[in-house]
Amino acid sequence: MSLREEYFEDGPCPHNPGWRQWNIRDKTIFNGTVMGHLITRVDEDGKARLRMFPDRKHQNLQGMIHGAITLSLIDISMFTAMHLIGGGNAGPSVTLELSTQFVGGGDPAHPLDAVNEIVRETGKLMFIRGQVVQGDNVVASHSGIVRKFSSTKTNTTA
């Protein structure tokens, strides 16, 4: 069983043809508790898209999508991109850097999509950039670096 199969429900989404589910199996940790139902696909241009469906709990005091939710979607979407359009199952990995520019407000009445492309992938690093959008409305732009680890641990002490 791959890491993806072990931790994620990623089969076809019955309510959204052409999309796949991207839901963490353990509903008690962050993704499952905070983000809600997530779906993903690879667009015709080869970019990975992760969609969330905002709820009241995702809003700030102004009634827009909270910036922390947008940041969380971006972070999760970088790993989705690694698995969907990267060089295969990346195994365990962590975010090293995330740069985000908020350029508009997110409307909680509409799905929020993080769309990513891989700029470069090496054996240990993945450089990703993208945007968070609602239709033609850009909510945020971002770039990030993810560090991939091998699935086996090695002792590095001398």
DSSP file with accessible surface (Angstrom, degrees, kcal/mol):
  #  RESIDUE AA STRUCTURE BP1 BP2  ACC     N-H-->O    O-->H-N    N-H-->O    O-->H-N    TCO  KAPPA ALPHA  PHI   PSI    X-CA   Y-CA   Z-CA
    1    1 A M              0   0  172      0, 0.0     2,-0.0     0, 0.0     0, 0.0   0.000 360.0 360.0 360.0 130.7    0.0    0.0    0.0
    2    2 A S     >  -     0   0   40      1,-0.1     4,-2.6    89,-0.0     5,-0.2  -0.324 360.0-108.0 -75.7 163.9    1.4    3.4   -0.9
    3    3 A L  H  > S+     0   0   43      1,-0.2     4,-2.2     2,-0.2     5,-0.3   0.917 121.6  54.3 -56.6 -41.1    1.6    6.3    1.5
    4    4 A R  H  > S+     0   0   49      1,-0.2     4,-2.2     2,-0.2    -1,-0.2   0.931 111.3  43.0 -60.4 -46.9   -1.2    8.0   -0.4
    5    5 A E  H  4 S+     0   0   96      1,-0.2    -1,-0.2     2,-0.2    -2,-0.2   0.863 112.9  54.2 -68.0 -34.5   -3.5    4.9   -0.1
    6    6 A E  H  < S+     0   0   95     -4,-2.6    -2,-0.2     1,-0.2    -1,-0.2   0.880 123.3  22.9 -67.9 -38.8   -2.5    4.5    3.5
    7    7 A Y  H  < S+     0   0  111     -4,-2.2    18,-2.7    -5,-0.2    19,-0.4   0.626 116.5  57.1-106.3 -17.9   -3.4    8.0    4.6
    8    8 A F  E  <  -A   24   0A  29     -4,-2.2     2,-0.8    -5,-0.3    16,-0.2  -0.929  62.4-139.1-125.2 145.0   -5.9    9.3    2.1
    9    9 A E  E     +A   23   0A  63     14,-3.6    14,-1.9    -2,-0.4    -4,-0.1  -0.888  40.7 158.8 -88.9 109.1   -9.3    8.5    0.6
   10   10 A D        +     0   0   24     -2,-0.8    -1,-0.1    12,-0.2     3,-0.1   0.127  18.7 124.4-129.1  26.5   -8.5    9.3   -3.0
   11   11 A G  S    S-     0   0   22      1,-0.2    10,-3.3     9,-0.1    -2,-0.0  -0.143  75.2 -59.2 -76.3 176.5  -11.0    7.5   -5.1
   12   12 A P  B     -B   20   0B  92      0, 0.0     8,-0.3     0, 0.0    -1,-0.2  -0.240  54.0-119.8 -55.4 143.6  -13.4    9.1   -7.6
   13   13 A C    >   -     0   0    6      6,-2.4     3,-1.3     3,-0.4     6,-0.3  -0.800  17.9-155.4 -89.8 114.6  -15.7   11.7   -6.1
   14   14 A P  T 3  S+     0   0  100      0, 0.0    -1,-0.1     0, 0.0     6,-0.0   0.778  91.9  46.1 -65.0 -24.1  -19.3   10.5   -6.8
   15   15 A H  T 3  S+     0   0  158      1,-0.2    -2,-0.0    -3,-0.1     0, 0.0   0.495 114.9  47.0 -95.9  -4.9  -20.8   14.0   -6.6
   16   16 A N  S X  S-     0   0   41     -3,-1.3     3,-2.0     3,-0.2    -3,-0.4  -0.728  81.0-146.9-138.7  84.9  -18.1   15.7   -8.8
   17   17 A P  T 3  S+     0   0  119      0, 0.0     3,-0.1     0, 0.0    -2,-0.0  -0.217  85.6  24.9 -55.1 137.8  -17.4   13.8  -12.0
   18   18 A G  T 3  S+     0   0   71      1,-0.3     2,-0.3    -5,-0.1     0, 0.0   0.339 106.3  98.4  88.8  -6.1  -13.8   14.2  -13.1
   19   19 A W    <   -     0   0   17     -3,-2.0    -6,-2.4    -6,-0.3     2,-0.3  -0.769  59.9-146.2-111.3 158.1  -12.6   14.9   -9.6
   20   20 A R  E     -BC  12  40B  94     20,-3.0    20,-3.1    -2,-0.3    -9,-0.1  -0.921  25.0-108.4-120.0 149.6  -11.0   12.6   -7.0
   21   21 A Q  E     - C   0  39B  46    -10,-3.3    18,-0.3    -2,-0.3    16,-0.0  -0.437  25.4-172.7 -70.4 148.3  -11.5   12.7   -3.2
   22   22 A W        +     0   0    3     16,-2.5     2,-0.5    -2,-0.1   -12,-0.2  -0.539  30.3 143.9-139.1  66.5   -8.5   13.9   -1.2
   23   23 A N  E     -A    9   0A  11    -14,-1.9   -14,-3.6    14,-0.1     2,-0.1  -0.929  50.2-121.7-115.5 131.6   -9.6   13.3    2.3
   24   24 A I  E     -A    8   0A  19     -2,-0.5   -16,-0.3   -16,-0.2   -17,-0.1  -0.424  16.8-137.3 -68.5 138.8   -7.3   12.2    5.1
   25   25 A R  S    S+     0   0  122    -18,-2.7     2,-1.1     1,-0.1    -1,-0.1   0.861  91.0  72.2 -68.0 -36.0   -8.5    8.9    6.7
   26   26 A D    >   -     0   0   78    -19,-0.4     3,-1.3     1,-0.2     6,-0.5  -0.695  63.7-173.7 -84.7 100.2   -7.9   10.1   10.3
   27   27 A K  T 3  S+     0   0  101     -2,-1.1    -1,-0.2     1,-0.2    -2,-0.1   0.502  73.9  70.9 -74.9  -2.5  -10.7   12.6   10.8
   28   28 A T  T 3  S+     0   0  112      4,-0.1    -1,-0.2     5,-0.1     2,-0.2   0.554  86.4  75.2 -93.1  -7.6   -9.3   13.6   14.2
   29   29 A I  S <> S-     0   0   76     -3,-1.3     4,-2.4    -5,-0.0     3,-0.5  -0.510 101.7 -80.7-102.1 175.8   -6.2   15.5   12.9
   30   30 A F  H  >>S+     0   0   97      1,-0.2     4,-3.1     2,-0.2     5,-0.8   0.812 121.6  47.8 -45.6 -58.7   -6.1   18.9   11.2
   31   31 A N  I  >>S+     0   0   32      1,-0.2     4,-0.9     2,-0.2     5,-0.8   0.926 119.3  39.9 -53.0 -48.5   -7.1   18.2    7.6
   32   32 A G  I  45S+     0   0   24     -6,-0.5    -1,-0.2    -3,-0.5    -2,-0.2   0.851 121.4  41.8 -71.9 -34.5  -10.1   16.2    8.6
   33   33 A T  I  <5S+     0   0   77     -4,-2.4    -2,-0.2    -7,-0.2    -3,-0.2   0.894 128.5  21.7 -80.2 -40.7  -11.2   18.4   11.5
   34   34 A V  I  <5S+     0   0   43     -4,-3.1    -3,-0.2    -5,-0.3    -2,-0.1   0.883 119.8  46.7 -99.5 -45.1  -10.7   21.8   10.0
   35   35 A M  I  <<S-     0   0    0     -4,-0.9    18,-0.3    -5,-0.8    -3,-0.2   0.766  82.5-157.4 -81.6 -27.2  -10.7   21.7    6.3
   36   36 A G      < -     0   0   28     -5,-0.8     2,-0.2    -4,-0.2    -1,-0.2  -0.388  52.8  -1.2  81.8-163.1  -13.7   19.6    5.5
   37   37 A H        -     0   0   73     16,-0.2    16,-0.7    -2,-0.1     2,-0.4  -0.440  68.6-170.1 -68.8 126.9  -14.3   17.7    2.2
   38   38 A L  E     - D   0  52B   3     -2,-0.2   -16,-2.5    14,-0.1     2,-0.3  -0.944   6.1-174.6-119.8 141.9  -11.5   18.1   -0.3
   39   39 A I  E     -CD  21  51B   0     12,-2.0    12,-3.3    -2,-0.4     2,-0.3  -0.932   5.1-169.1-131.6 158.4  -11.4   17.1   -3.9
   40   40 A T  E     +CD  20  50B   0    -20,-3.1   -20,-3.0    -2,-0.3     2,-0.3  -0.953  11.0 166.0-144.6 161.0   -8.6   17.2   -6.5
   41   41 A R  E     - D   0  49B  84      8,-1.8     8,-2.9    -2,-0.3     2,-0.6  -0.968  37.4-109.7-162.4 166.8   -7.9   16.8  -10.2
   42   42 A V  E     - D   0  48B  70     -2,-0.3     6,-0.2     6,-0.2     5,-0.0  -0.939  39.1-135.8-103.6 123.6   -5.2   17.5  -12.8
   43   43 A D    >   -     0   0   17      4,-3.0     3,-2.3    -2,-0.6     6,-0.0  -0.255  26.9-100.6 -73.6 166.2   -6.3   20.2  -15.2
   44   44 A E  T 3  S+     0   0  210      1,-0.3    -1,-0.1     2,-0.1    -2,-0.0   0.793 123.2  58.9 -58.6 -27.8   -5.8   20.0  -18.9
   45   45 A D  T 3  S-     0   0  103      2,-0.1    -1,-0.3     1,-0.0     3,-0.1   0.382 121.9-106.2 -84.2   5.0   -2.8   22.3  -18.6
   46   46 A G  S <  S+     0   0   37     -3,-2.3     2,-0.2     1,-0.3    -2,-0.1   0.481  76.2 134.9  87.6   2.5   -1.1   19.8  -16.3
   47   47 A K        -     0   0   66     70,-0.1    -4,-3.0     1,-0.0     2,-0.4  -0.600  55.6-122.1 -86.1 147.3   -1.6   21.8  -13.1
   48   48 A A  E     -DE  42 116B   2     68,-2.2    68,-3.0    -2,-0.2     2,-0.4  -0.727  26.4-162.2 -88.6 135.0   -2.8   20.1   -9.9
   49   49 A R  E     -DE  41 115B  43     -8,-2.9    -8,-1.8    -2,-0.4     2,-0.5  -0.972   8.5-170.8-122.9 129.0   -6.0   21.6   -8.4
   50   50 A L  E     -DE  40 114B   2     64,-2.5    64,-2.8    -2,-0.4     2,-0.4  -0.986  12.0-163.3-118.8 127.4   -7.3   21.1   -4.9
   51   51 A R  E     -DE  39 113B  54    -12,-3.3   -12,-2.0    -2,-0.5     2,-0.3  -0.903   8.4-174.4-116.4 137.3  -10.8   22.3   -4.0
   52   52 A M  E     -DE  38 112B   0     60,-2.5    60,-2.2    -2,-0.4   -14,-0.1  -0.873  22.4-134.0-121.4 160.1  -12.4   23.0   -0.7
   53   53 A F        -     0   0   74    -16,-0.7   -16,-0.2   -18,-0.3    56,-0.0  -0.901  28.9-134.8-115.9  99.6  -16.0   23.9    0.1
   54   54 A P        -     0   0   21      0, 0.0     2,-0.3     0, 0.0   -19,-0.0  -0.155  23.4-172.3 -59.8 150.1  -16.0   26.8    2.6
   55   55 A D    >   -     0   0   94      1,-0.0     3,-2.0    54,-0.0     4,-0.2  -0.764  44.4 -88.1-130.8 173.7  -18.3   26.6    5.6
   56   56 A R  G >  S+     0   0  171      1,-0.3     3,-1.9    -2,-0.3     7,-0.1   0.881 124.7  61.8 -55.1 -38.9  -19.3   29.2    8.3
   57   57 A K  G 3  S+     0   0  124      1,-0.3    -1,-0.3   -23,-0.0   -23,-0.0   0.666  97.4  59.8 -65.6 -12.8  -16.3   27.9   10.4
   58   58 A H  G <  S+     0   0    3     -3,-2.0     8,-3.2    50,-0.1    -1,-0.3   0.410  88.8  99.0 -93.2   2.0  -13.9   29.0    7.7
   59   59 A Q  B <   -I   65   0C  54     -3,-1.9     6,-0.2     6,-0.3     2,-0.1  -0.571  60.1-144.2 -93.9 154.2  -15.0   32.7    7.8
   60   60 A N    >   -     0   0   33      4,-2.8     3,-1.9    -2,-0.2    -1,-0.1  -0.332  46.5 -81.2 -97.7-173.1  -13.4   35.7    9.6
   61   61 A L  T 3  S+     0   0  176      1,-0.3    -2,-0.0     2,-0.1    -1,-0.0   0.732 129.5  58.0 -65.1 -22.1  -15.2   38.6   11.2
   62   62 A Q  T 3  S-     0   0  140      2,-0.1    -1,-0.3     3,-0.0     3,-0.1   0.426 117.8-110.8 -85.9   0.1  -15.8   40.3    7.8
   63   63 A G  S <  S+     0   0   28     -3,-1.9     2,-0.2     1,-0.3    -2,-0.1   0.629  81.8 117.8  79.6  13.3  -17.6   37.2    6.5
   64   64 A M  S    S-     0   0   79     43,-0.1    -4,-2.8     1,-0.1    -1,-0.3  -0.621  80.8 -76.8-102.6 168.4  -14.8   36.3    4.1
   65   65 A I  B     -I   59   0C   8     41,-2.4    41,-0.4    -6,-0.2    -6,-0.3  -0.490  57.5-111.0 -65.7 129.1  -12.7   33.1    4.1
   66   66 A H    >>  -     0   0   85     -8,-3.2     4,-1.7    -2,-0.2     3,-0.8  -0.328  17.0-126.3 -62.7 140.9  -10.1   33.4    6.9
   67   67 A G  H 3> S+     0   0   25      1,-0.3     4,-2.7     2,-0.2     5,-0.2   0.833 109.1  60.7 -58.6 -32.9   -6.5   33.8    5.7
   68   68 A A  H 3> S+     0   0   49      1,-0.2     4,-2.1     2,-0.2    -1,-0.3   0.862 103.6  50.4 -65.0 -32.7   -5.4   30.9    7.9
   69   69 A I  H <> S+     0   0   15     -3,-0.8     4,-2.7     2,-0.2    -1,-0.2   0.918 109.6  50.3 -70.1 -42.3   -7.8   28.7    5.9
   70   70 A T  H  X S+     0   0    2     -4,-1.7     4,-2.3     1,-0.2    -2,-0.2   0.934 111.9  48.2 -60.2 -44.9   -6.3   30.0    2.6
   71   71 A L  H  X S+     0   0   64     -4,-2.7     4,-2.5     1,-0.2    -1,-0.2   0.901 111.2  50.5 -62.5 -41.0   -2.8   29.2    3.9
   72   72 A S  H  X S+     0   0   24     -4,-2.1     4,-2.7     2,-0.2     5,-0.3   0.918 109.2  50.8 -63.8 -42.8   -3.8   25.8    5.0
   73   73 A L  H  X S+     0   0    0     -4,-2.7     4,-2.6     1,-0.2    -2,-0.2   0.924 110.6  50.0 -60.5 -42.8   -5.3   25.0    1.6
   74   74 A I  H  X S+     0   0    0     -4,-2.3     4,-1.6     2,-0.2    -2,-0.2   0.948 111.0  48.6 -59.9 -48.8   -2.1   26.2    0.0
   75   75 A D  H  X S+     0   0   57     -4,-2.5     4,-1.1     1,-0.2     3,-0.5   0.948 114.3  44.6 -60.5 -47.1    0.0   24.0    2.2
   76   76 A I  H  X S+     0   0   11     -4,-2.7     4,-1.9     1,-0.2     3,-0.4   0.909 109.6  57.7 -63.0 -38.5   -2.1   20.9    1.7
   77   77 A S  H  X S+     0   0    1     -4,-2.6     4,-2.7    -5,-0.3    -1,-0.2   0.803  97.4  60.7 -66.6 -28.5   -2.3   21.6   -2.1
   78   78 A M  H  X S+     0   0    0     -4,-1.6     4,-1.9    -3,-0.5    -1,-0.2   0.916 107.7  44.9 -65.1 -38.2    1.5   21.5   -2.4
   79   79 A F  H  X S+     0   0   39     -4,-1.1     4,-1.9    -3,-0.4    -2,-0.2   0.869 110.6  54.1 -72.4 -34.7    1.5   17.9   -1.2
   80   80 A T  H  X S+     0   0    1     -4,-1.9     4,-2.6     1,-0.2     5,-0.3   0.936 108.0  50.3 -61.2 -44.9   -1.4   17.1   -3.5
   81   81 A A  H  X>S+     0   0    0     -4,-2.7     4,-2.8     1,-0.2     5,-1.0   0.906 106.7  55.3 -60.2 -41.3    0.6   18.5   -6.4
   82   82 A M  H  X5S+     0   0    0     -4,-1.9     4,-0.7     1,-0.2     6,-0.5   0.918 114.2  39.9 -56.8 -43.5    3.6   16.3   -5.4
   83   83 A H  H  <5S+     0   0   21     -4,-1.9    -2,-0.2     2,-0.1    -1,-0.2   0.844 122.4  39.7 -77.5 -33.4    1.5   13.2   -5.5
   84   84 A L  H  <5S+     0   0   38     -4,-2.6    -2,-0.2    -5,-0.2    -3,-0.2   0.873 135.8   9.3 -86.7 -40.5   -0.5   14.0   -8.6
   85   85 A I  H  <5S+     0   0   50     -4,-2.8    -3,-0.2    -5,-0.3    -2,-0.1   0.422 106.8  93.1-124.0  -0.3    2.0   15.6  -11.0
   86   86 A G  S  <<S-     0   0   19     -5,-1.0     2,-0.9    -4,-0.7    -4,-0.1  -0.105  97.9 -73.3 -81.8-170.5    5.4   15.0   -9.2
   87   87 A G  S    S-     0   0   67      1,-0.1     2,-0.2     3,-0.0    -4,-0.1  -0.036  87.8 -75.7 -79.9  33.2    7.7   12.2   -9.8
   88   88 A G  S    S-     0   0   38     -2,-0.9     2,-0.6    -6,-0.5    -2,-0.1  -0.643  93.9  -2.5 111.7-164.9    5.6    9.6   -8.0
   89   89 A N        -     0   0   81     -2,-0.2    -6,-0.1     1,-0.2    -7,-0.0  -0.490  57.7-165.7 -68.3 111.9    4.9    8.8   -4.4
   90   90 A A        -     0   0   17     -2,-0.6    59,-0.3     1,-0.2    -1,-0.2   0.613  20.9-152.4 -78.4 -11.7    7.1   11.3   -2.5
   91   91 A G        -     0   0   10     57,-0.1    -1,-0.2    59,-0.0    59,-0.1  -0.261  55.9  -2.7  69.9-160.7    6.7    9.6    0.9
   92   92 A P  S    S+     0   0   56      0, 0.0    57,-2.9     0, 0.0     2,-0.3  -0.315  79.2 160.4 -63.4 144.4    7.0   11.6    4.1
   93   93 A S  E     -F  148   0B  25     55,-0.2     2,-0.3     2,-0.0    55,-0.2  -0.982  24.9-149.0-160.6 163.0    7.8   15.3    3.5
   94   94 A V  E     -F  147   0B  67     53,-2.1    53,-2.9    -2,-0.3     2,-0.5  -0.969  28.3-105.4-138.4 153.9    7.6   18.7    5.1
   95   95 A T  E     +F  146   0B  46     -2,-0.3    51,-0.2    51,-0.2     3,-0.1  -0.680  31.4 177.8 -77.8 124.9    7.1   22.3    4.0
   96   96 A L  E     +     0   0B 102     49,-2.9     2,-0.3    -2,-0.5    50,-0.2   0.791  68.5   6.2 -92.4 -38.6   10.4   24.2    4.2
   97   97 A E  E     -F  145   0B 105     48,-1.6    48,-2.1     2,-0.0    -1,-0.4  -0.996  55.7-178.4-148.9 142.0    9.2   27.5    2.8
   98   98 A L  E     -F  144   0B  56     -2,-0.3     2,-0.5    46,-0.2    46,-0.2  -0.942   4.5-173.4-144.1 119.3    5.9   29.1    1.9
   99   99 A S  E     -F  143   0B  46     44,-3.1    44,-2.0    -2,-0.4     2,-0.4  -0.964  12.6-178.8-113.5 127.3    5.6   32.6    0.5
  100  100 A T  E     -F  142   0B  34     -2,-0.5     2,-0.5    42,-0.2    42,-0.2  -0.987  18.5-165.1-133.0 138.0    2.1   33.9    0.1
  101  101 A Q  E     -F  141   0B  87     40,-2.8    40,-2.3    -2,-0.4     2,-0.5  -0.982  16.3-147.3-119.8 115.8    0.6   37.2   -1.3
  102  102 A F  E     +F  140   0B 105     -2,-0.5    38,-0.3    38,-0.2     3,-0.1  -0.735  26.7 165.4 -81.2 124.0   -3.1   37.8   -0.5
  103  103 A V        +     0   0   89     36,-2.4     2,-0.3    -2,-0.5    37,-0.2   0.420  59.1   6.4-121.6  -2.6   -4.5   39.7   -3.4
  104  104 A G  S    S-     0   0   31     35,-1.6     2,-0.3    33,-0.1    -1,-0.3  -0.981  77.9 -90.3-168.9 166.8   -8.3   39.4   -2.8
  105  105 A G        -     0   0   34     -2,-0.3     2,-0.4    -3,-0.1   -39,-0.1  -0.666  35.2-125.7 -90.3 144.8  -10.9   38.2   -0.4
  106  106 A G        -     0   0    4    -41,-0.4   -41,-2.4    -2,-0.3     6,-0.1  -0.745  16.7-137.9 -90.4 132.0  -12.4   34.7   -0.6
  107  107 A D    >   -     0   0   69     -2,-0.4     3,-1.9   -43,-0.2   -43,-0.1  -0.793   3.9-151.8 -90.0 116.5  -16.1   34.4   -0.8
  108  108 A P  T 3  S+     0   0   24      0, 0.0    -1,-0.1     0, 0.0   -44,-0.1   0.614  89.9  71.3 -67.7  -7.1  -17.4   31.6    1.4
  109  109 A A  T 3  S+     0   0   79      2,-0.1    -2,-0.0   -56,-0.0    -3,-0.0   0.532  98.7  53.8 -83.3  -5.0  -20.4   31.0   -0.9
  110  110 A H  S <  S-     0   0  103     -3,-1.9    -3,-0.0     1,-0.0     0, 0.0  -0.942  94.6 -93.7-131.0 151.0  -18.1   29.5   -3.5
  111  111 A P        -     0   0   44      0, 0.0     2,-0.5     0, 0.0   -58,-0.2  -0.220  36.1-137.4 -57.9 150.8  -15.6   26.7   -3.7
  112  112 A L  E     -E   52   0B   0    -60,-2.2   -60,-2.5    22,-0.1     2,-0.4  -0.966  19.5-163.6-115.9 124.6  -11.9   27.7   -3.1
  113  113 A D  E     -EG  51 133B   4     20,-2.7    20,-3.0    -2,-0.5     2,-0.5  -0.918  14.1-158.0-114.7 134.4   -9.3   26.2   -5.4
  114  114 A A  E     -EG  50 132B   0    -64,-2.8   -64,-2.5    -2,-0.4     2,-0.5  -0.954  17.0-166.2-104.9 122.3   -5.5   26.0   -5.0
  115  115 A V  E     -EG  49 131B  16     16,-3.2    16,-1.9    -2,-0.5     2,-0.3  -0.954  11.5-177.7-115.8 123.6   -3.9   25.5   -8.4
  116  116 A N  E     -EG  48 130B   1    -68,-3.0   -68,-2.2    -2,-0.5     2,-0.3  -0.905  19.2-169.2-127.3 151.6   -0.2   24.5   -8.5
  117  117 A E  E     - G   0 129B  64     12,-2.7    12,-2.2    -2,-0.3     2,-0.6  -0.950  29.2-119.9-129.6 151.4    2.6   23.7  -10.9
  118  118 A I  E     - G   0 128B  41     -2,-0.3    10,-0.2    10,-0.2     3,-0.1  -0.832  21.4-173.2 -91.5 121.9    5.9   22.2  -10.2
  119  119 A V  E    S-     0   0B  78      8,-2.8     2,-0.3    -2,-0.6     9,-0.2   0.897  71.4 -14.2 -79.5 -42.6    8.7   24.5  -11.1
  120  120 A R  E     - G   0 127B 161      7,-1.3     7,-3.1     2,-0.0     2,-0.4  -0.971  56.9-159.0-160.8 144.7   11.5   22.0  -10.4
  121  121 A E  E     + G   0 126B  69     -2,-0.3     5,-0.2     5,-0.2     2,-0.2  -0.996  13.8 174.9-129.1 129.7   11.8   18.7   -8.6
  122  122 A T        -     0   0   44      3,-3.1    -2,-0.0    -2,-0.4     5,-0.0  -0.596  52.6 -84.9-114.9-174.3   15.1   17.2   -7.4
  123  123 A G  S    S+     0   0   70     -2,-0.2     3,-0.1     1,-0.2    -2,-0.0   0.834 126.4  16.3 -62.4 -31.3   15.7   14.1   -5.4
  124  124 A K  S    S+     0   0  104      1,-0.1    24,-3.5    23,-0.1     2,-0.3   0.591 121.6  54.5-117.5 -18.4   15.0   15.8   -2.1
  125  125 A L  E     - H   0 147B  48     22,-0.2    -3,-3.1    20,-0.0     2,-0.4  -0.909  50.7-163.9-126.2 151.9   13.2   19.1   -2.9
  126  126 A M  E     -GH 121 146B   0     20,-2.1    20,-2.5    -2,-0.3     2,-0.5  -0.995   9.8-156.1-133.2 127.3   10.2   20.2   -4.8
  127  127 A F  E     +GH 120 145B  62     -7,-3.1    -8,-2.8    -2,-0.4    -7,-1.3  -0.919  21.8 179.0-104.8 122.7    9.7   23.9   -5.9
  128  128 A I  E     -GH 118 144B   2     16,-2.8    16,-2.9    -2,-0.5     2,-0.3  -0.933  12.3-179.1-128.9 145.0    6.0   24.7   -6.4
  129  129 A R  E     +GH 117 143B 123    -12,-2.2   -12,-2.7    -2,-0.3     2,-0.3  -0.979  19.5 126.2-139.4 157.1    4.1   27.8   -7.4
  130  130 A G  E     -GH 116 142B  15     12,-2.5    12,-2.7    -2,-0.3     2,-0.3  -0.974  40.4-101.6-177.6-168.4    0.5   28.6   -7.8
  131  131 A Q  E     -GH 115 141B  84    -16,-1.9   -16,-3.2    -2,-0.3     2,-0.5  -0.971  17.5-132.5-138.6 153.6   -2.6   30.6   -7.1
  132  132 A V  E     +GH 114 140B   0      8,-2.9     7,-3.1    -2,-0.3     8,-1.5  -0.939  42.1 174.4-104.9 126.7   -5.7   30.3   -5.0
  133  133 A V  E     -GH 113 138B  13    -20,-3.0   -20,-2.7    -2,-0.5     2,-0.4  -0.908  39.2-158.2-135.1 158.5   -8.8   31.1   -7.1
  134  134 A Q  E >  S- H   0 137B  20      3,-2.5     3,-2.2    -2,-0.3     2,-0.2  -0.895  79.7 -57.0-132.0  98.4  -12.5   31.3   -7.2
  135  135 A G  T 3  S-     0   0   67     -2,-0.4    -1,-0.0     1,-0.3   -22,-0.0  -0.461 122.4 -17.1  62.9-124.7  -13.4   31.2  -10.9
  136  136 A D  T 3  S+     0   0  173     -2,-0.2     2,-0.6    -3,-0.1    -1,-0.3   0.488 116.3 102.5 -88.3  -4.5  -11.6   34.2  -12.4
  137  137 A N  E <   - H   0 134B  76     -3,-2.2    -3,-2.5   -33,-0.0     2,-0.6  -0.724  63.8-148.3 -85.1 120.1  -11.0   35.8   -9.0
  138  138 A V  E     + H   0 133B  42     -2,-0.6    -5,-0.2    -5,-0.2     3,-0.1  -0.778  19.6 175.8 -88.4 124.3   -7.5   35.4   -7.6
  139  139 A V  E     -     0   0B   3     -7,-3.1   -36,-2.4    -2,-0.6   -35,-1.6   0.810  65.0  -8.0 -94.1 -39.2   -7.5   35.3   -3.8
  140  140 A A  E     -FH 102 132B   0     -8,-1.5    -8,-2.9   -38,-0.3    -1,-0.4  -0.993  52.3-144.6-157.0 153.7   -3.7   34.6   -3.3
  141  141 A S  E     +FH 101 131B  33    -40,-2.3   -40,-2.8    -2,-0.3     2,-0.3  -0.916  30.0 174.4-116.0 150.2   -0.5   33.8   -5.1
  142  142 A H  E     -FH 100 130B   8    -12,-2.7   -12,-2.5    -2,-0.3     2,-0.3  -0.986  23.6-168.1-152.9 160.0    2.1   31.5   -3.6
  143  143 A S  E     +FH  99 129B  48    -44,-2.0   -44,-3.1    -2,-0.3     2,-0.3  -0.974  20.2 172.1-144.9 150.1    5.4   29.7   -4.0
  144  144 A G  E     -FH  98 128B   4    -16,-2.9   -16,-2.8    -2,-0.3     2,-0.4  -0.985  27.4-135.3-155.0 164.0    6.9   27.0   -1.7
  145  145 A I  E     -FH  97 127B  32    -48,-2.1   -49,-2.9    -2,-0.3   -48,-1.6  -0.995  18.7-163.9-125.2 129.3    9.6   24.5   -1.2
  146  146 A V  E     -FH  95 126B   0    -20,-2.5   -20,-2.1    -2,-0.4     2,-0.5  -0.945  10.8-143.9-115.1 135.4    8.9   21.0    0.1
  147  147 A R  E     -FH  94 125B  69    -53,-2.9   -53,-2.1    -2,-0.4     2,-0.4  -0.875  14.7-149.9 -99.2 124.1   11.5   18.7    1.5
  148  148 A K  E     -F   93   0B  22    -24,-3.5     2,-0.3    -2,-0.5   -55,-0.2  -0.763   9.0-161.3 -94.2 140.6   11.1   15.0    0.7
  149  149 A F        -     0   0   88    -57,-2.9     2,-0.1    -2,-0.4     4,-0.1  -0.889  25.6-107.7-115.1 152.0   12.3   12.3    3.1
  150  150 A S        -     0   0   64     -2,-0.3   -60,-0.0     2,-0.2   -59,-0.0  -0.402  28.9-120.2 -71.4 156.0   13.0    8.7    2.3
  151  151 A S  S    S+     0   0  102     -2,-0.1     2,-0.4     2,-0.1    -1,-0.1   0.649  96.2  70.1 -76.3 -10.7   10.4    6.3    3.8
  152  152 A T  S    S-     0   0   97      0, 0.0     2,-0.3     0, 0.0    -2,-0.2  -0.885  82.1-131.6-107.5 138.1   13.1    4.5    5.7
  153  153 A K        -     0   0  209     -2,-0.4     2,-0.4    -4,-0.1    -2,-0.1  -0.649  19.3-161.2 -87.2 141.2   14.9    6.2    8.6
  154  154 A T        -     0   0  106     -2,-0.3     2,-0.7     2,-0.0     0, 0.0  -0.929  22.3-118.0-120.3 148.0   18.7    6.2    8.9
  155  155 A N        -     0   0  130     -2,-0.4    -2,-0.0     1,-0.1     0, 0.0  -0.742  28.4-180.0 -84.5 118.6   20.8    6.9   11.9
  156  156 A T        +     0   0  127     -2,-0.7     2,-0.2     2,-0.1    -1,-0.1   0.354  45.1 108.1-103.6   6.7   22.9    9.9   11.2
  157  157 A T              0   0  106      1,-0.0    -2,-0.0     0, 0.0     0, 0.0  -0.598 360.0 360.0 -85.0 145.9   24.8   10.0   14.6
  158  158 A A              0   0  151     -2,-0.2    -2,-0.1     0, 0.0    -1,-0.0  -0.604 360.0 360.0 -94.9 360.0   28.4    9.0   14.6
